[in-house]
Amino acid sequence: MFCVSRLAFRASPNQTSRLAARLSLRTKEVHMTAYTLIVKGMTCGGCEAAITSALRKVEGVREVKADHLAGRVVVEGDGMELDALRVAVEDAGYDWGGVA
């Protein structure tokens, strides 16, 4: 029995299975991953903005936090490939130092 805004009704097994199928389409399982990248050559806030912009274009990237003083960039997302992150760093003009 479902109650929606004080209206109650019974769902048939067919309605229940259709509802479950619709909900499963909307609830995609996400596995977030975070990498701390070593990026050499960042010297200022402008460099942070440039590397952030480049990495956000990589498929699967959700969040990027760059720190030019530490020479590190934290990248969070799902389904990211390290090789794609490396290419984005190098294409932006910075040196890839690997993963910390």
Secondary structure, DSSP 8 states (H G I E B T S, - for coil): -EEETTEEE---HHHHHHHHHHHHHH------EEEEEEEE---SHHHHHHHHHHHHTSTTEEEEEEETTTTEEEEEESS--HHHHHHHHHHTT-EEEEE-
